[in-house]
Structures are given as C-alpha cells and as structure tokens.
Amino acid sequence: MREERKLGDIELDRLVHERARLMILTHLASGPGAEAGFTELKDALGLSAGNLSVQLKTLEEAGYVVIEKRFKDKRPWTGVALTVAGRKAIEAYLKDLEIIVASLRGSKE
C-alpha cells in the first residue's frame, strides 16, 4: 500500500533544494555513467571551480556523493559519483515536487 502524503507533510531536503547541489545531483542521476569528472561537472553546470568544490564537499559530508582523486591517462582526475543515499535523496525530492505540482493543478495523486 502506498503511503498517502499531502502538501502539508512535505519538507524539502534543504541539502538537495539548493540550486547548485540540485543541479549536481540531477546531472549525476541522469548521466549515462556512474561517475562524472570535476571538469565535466563544472563545464556542464556552468559553476565556478570554487563553488563546485564547496557544494561537492557539502554533498560528500551528507553522504550523497563520493569523490575520488586518481590519475587518468597520466593526469590528475577527480571523479564524483552518486551514492545510494544520494540517489534516494534526489528521488524523494522529486516525489515531493510531484506532490507540490499535483496540488497546484488540483489533482489527487
């Protein structure tokens, strides 16, 4: 049986809700690979290196992403991957948004 949630029950995850972190999690969740490089994220999302670093640290501390530094083709490379907790967080956030949108449309879902 599906849990019935109402608009008043919604409390959006503030870690996910912040614009840059939402973009990062969305990019990682929708990407073809399990991992994205720091430069790829920076370029794709239009974030500065400093802002991206700060947001990734926050997401890593929350357990939503893992960051691994290694060499790729003999060059330093920083990979970022979504964790199971991160995937659950973005999915829960999207479900909450669906409830909000449905309430705006007057639907019962």
C-alpha positions, 0 to 999 in steps of 0.5 A: 500500500502506498503511503498517502502524503499531502502538501502539508507533510512535505519538507524539502531536503534543504541539502538537495533544494539548493540550486547548485547541489540540485543541479549536481545531483540531477546531472549525476542521476541522469548521466549515462555513467556512474561517475562524472569528472570535476571538469565535466561537472563544472563545464556542464553546470556552468559553476565556478571551480570554487563553488563546485568544490564547496557544494561537492564537499557539502554533498560528500559530508551528507553522504550523497556523493563520493569523490575520488582523486586518481590519475587518468591517462597520466593526469590528475582526475577527480571523479564524483559519483552518486551514492545510494543515499544520494540517489534516494535523496534526489528521488524523494525530492522529486516525489515531493515536487510531484506532490507540490505540482499535483496540488497546484493543478488540483489533482489527487495523486 
